[in-house]
């Protein structure tokens, strides 16, 4: 169970960096072309561009993962709840994204598993 000591910060760091970068690119280029995305992916979603999804990605997965990482390294008393919340946010993000774009990419499975690991370790008190 001690693997959580390494798994949690690695997931939080990678999620923060990826979500901040992707969210920023979607906000600065709502067409999605900088990310190699086609706006047709949004046809079943309530969005006409990638700006709002990018903003949500930037805040919910990027900034909140970064804050949770800081809480983790400082040993803050709320770290277990923060890791649980980030795991739930990540899993929800992936689930909703797959529904809205009606596509399953291998990265969805990887990030979904990462979210489940955050939930697992938080429920087992991050050992």
PyMOL commands that set and color helices and strands:
alter all, ss='L'
color gray80, all
select helices_A, chain A and resi 4-28+33-35+39-42+51-74+79-101+106-123
alter helices_A, ss='H'
color red, helices_A
deselect
rebuild
show_as cartoon
